[in-house]
Amino acid sequence: MTHIALIGASGNAGSRILKELSDRGHKVTAIARHPEKIAALPGVIAKQGDVADKEGLSALLKGHDAVISSVHFLGSDPHTLVEAVRASGVKRYLVVGGAGSLEVAPGQRLVDQPSFPAQYKQEALAGAAFLDLLKTAEDLDWTFISPSALFVPGERTGTFRRGDDQLLANEDGSSISFEDFAIAMVDEIEQPRHLRQRFTVGY
């Protein structure tokens, strides 16, 4: 059992990660702007927190074994998040990433393809910038986990693939459920295999 701080615990991905952590017996400080939206689960303590408040966030993160952030990139500042983790003294930092920075061919990112949906482009570019920032954070044991192109509610199957920097796809396209993504996130906490690396999950 470890003690995890989860920023964005009420969101689509965050709520599934929270349940996976709880189901596996971890203790979680679940942080959201509206803590009343956080699911009441065993081992979970809900706390109010603001991603823009570096000092307040840092105080909430202190004393944990790891921090997970599951927040919209356009709704937060990666520098503020990274500095809050640094100031808290927690070394292990895991980020729910985006698919836009994954490669569809050598040197060609998904976000740069003509077919990439315009409404998601700014969010995807902000996610890519977050990954670039993490790559300079040599004092943190960070991991950035990119979902596949379609990141949607679904089933917890436990059957998926892991990759590195290339977009995973099959005959049905490129997708992963929030539920299976949560498995990959908690697996990485329990058995770290991608320190200071990005990896991706998909079917």
C-alpha positions in Angstrom: 0.0 0.0 0.0 1.2 3.4 -0.9 -0.1 6.9 -0.2 -1.0 8.7 -3.4 -2.1 12.3 -4.1 -4.3 12.5 -7.1 -4.9 15.9 -8.7 -8.1 16.0 -10.8 -9.8 13.1 -9.0 -13.3 13.9 -10.2 -12.6 13.9 -13.9 -13.1 11.2 -16.5 -9.7 9.7 -16.2 -9.1 10.8 -12.6 -12.3 9.1 -11.3 -11.3 5.8 -12.9 -7.7 6.0 -11.5 -9.2 6.8 -8.1 -11.3 3.7 -8.2 -8.4 1.5 -9.4 -6.2 2.8 -6.6 -8.9 2.3 -4.0 -9.7 -1.2 -5.2 -6.1 -2.2 -4.9 -5.9 -0.9 -1.3 -3.9 2.3 -1.7 -4.6 5.4 0.4 -5.4 8.4 -1.7 -5.7 12.1 -1.1 -8.1 13.0 -3.9 -7.8 16.6 -4.9 -10.4 18.6 -7.0 -11.7 22.1 -7.2 -15.1 20.7 -6.2 -14.3 17.9 -3.7 -18.0 17.1 -3.4 -17.8 15.6 -6.9 -15.2 13.0 -5.7 -16.5 9.5 -5.3 -16.6 8.2 -1.7 -14.4 5.1 -1.8 -12.4 3.1 0.8 -9.1 4.7 1.6 -9.9 8.0 -0.1 -9.8 11.4 1.5 -11.3 14.2 -0.6 -9.6 17.6 -0.5 -10.3 20.9 -2.1 -7.4 22.2 -4.3 -6.7 24.6 -7.1 -4.1 23.8 -9.8 -3.2 27.5 -10.1 -2.3 27.7 -6.4 1.3 26.5 -6.2 1.7 26.9 -2.4 -1.6 25.5 -1.5 -1.2 22.5 -3.9 2.3 21.8 -2.6 1.0 21.7 1.0 -1.6 19.1 0.0 1.0 17.0 -1.8 3.6 16.8 1.0 4.2 13.4 2.6 2.9 11.3 -0.3 4.8 8.5 -2.0 3.7 9.7 -5.5 1.6 12.4 -7.2 -0.7 11.8 -10.2 -2.0 14.8 -12.2 -5.1 14.2 -14.3 -6.0 17.7 -15.4 -6.8 19.4 -18.7 -3.6 20.9 -20.1 -5.3 24.2 -21.2 -6.9 24.5 -17.7 -3.6 24.3 -15.9 0.0 25.5 -16.1 2.6 22.7 -16.3 5.3 24.9 -14.7 3.0 25.5 -11.7 2.2 21.8 -11.3 5.9 20.8 -11.6 7.0 23.4 -9.2 4.3 22.4 -6.7 5.5 18.8 -6.8 9.1 19.9 -6.4 8.3 22.1 -3.4 6.3 19.2 -1.8 9.4 17.0 -1.7 7.7 14.2 -3.5 10.0 12.7 -6.2 7.5 10.4 -8.1 5.2 12.3 -10.5 2.9 10.6 -13.0 0.9 12.5 -15.6 -2.2 11.6 -17.6 -0.9 12.6 -20.9 -2.3 13.2 -24.4 -2.1 11.3 -27.7 -1.2 14.3 -29.8 2.5 14.1 -29.2 2.7 10.4 -30.2 4.3 9.6 -33.6 2.4 8.2 -36.5 5.6 7.9 -38.5 9.3 8.7 -37.6 9.4 12.4 -36.6 5.7 12.9 -37.4 3.4 13.7 -34.5 -0.3 12.9 -34.5 -1.2 16.5 -33.7 0.6 17.7 -36.8 -1.5 15.5 -39.2 -4.0 17.3 -41.5 -6.8 15.0 -40.2 -6.2 15.9 -36.6 -9.5 17.5 -35.2 -9.1 21.3 -34.9 -11.1 21.5 -31.7 -8.5 19.3 -29.9 -5.4 20.9 -31.4 -4.6 23.5 -28.7 -5.1 20.9 -25.9 -2.9 18.5 -27.7 -0.1 21.0 -28.3 -0.3 22.0 -24.6 0.1 18.3 -23.7 3.2 18.1 -25.9 4.7 21.1 -24.2 4.0 19.5 -20.8 6.0 16.4 -22.0 8.9 18.6 -23.2 9.0 20.4 -19.8 9.1 17.0 -17.9 12.0 15.9 -20.1 14.1 18.8 -18.5 13.0 17.8 -14.9 16.0 15.7 -14.0 15.2 15.9 -10.2 11.8 14.2 -10.6 11.0 10.5 -11.2 8.3 11.4 -13.7 6.2 9.3 -16.1 3.9 10.6 -18.8 1.3 8.1 -19.9 -0.3 8.8 -23.3 -3.6 7.3 -24.1 -4.5 6.3 -27.6 -6.3 8.6 -30.0 -9.8 7.8 -28.7 -9.8 8.0 -24.9 -13.3 7.1 -23.8 -15.5 5.4 -21.2 -15.6 1.7 -21.6 -14.8 -1.6 -19.9 -12.1 -2.6 -17.5 -10.7 -5.5 -19.6 -7.1 -5.6 -18.5 -6.2 -6.6 -22.0 -4.2 -3.9 -23.8 -0.8 -3.1 -25.3 1.9 -0.8 -24.1 4.1 1.1 -26.4 6.7 3.9 -26.3 6.4 7.0 -28.5 4.4 5.5 -31.4 0.6 5.7 -31.6 -0.9 2.2 -31.1 -3.7 1.2 -33.4 -5.5 -1.9 -34.7 -8.0 -2.7 -37.4 -10.6 -0.8 -35.3 -8.5 2.3 -35.0 -6.6 3.7 -32.0 -8.4 3.6 -28.6 -8.2 2.9 -24.9 -10.9 3.0 -22.2 -10.5 5.2 -19.1 -10.8 2.0 -17.1 -7.9 0.2 -18.8 -5.8 3.3 -18.8 -6.3 3.4 -15.0 -4.9 -0.1 -14.8 -1.7 1.0 -16.6 -1.3 4.0 -14.4 -1.6 2.0 -11.1 0.6 -0.8 -12.5 3.3 1.8 -13.1 3.0 3.1 -9.5 3.3 -0.4 -8.1 6.1 -1.6 -10.4 7.8 1.4 -12.0 9.2 0.6 -15.4 9.2 3.9 -17.1 11.1 6.4 -14.9 11.7 9.7 -16.8 9.9 8.2 -19.8 6.7 8.5 -21.7 4.8 5.4 -22.6 1.4 4.8 -24.3 -1.4 2.2 -23.9 -3.9 1.0 -26.5 -5.8 -2.0 -27.9 
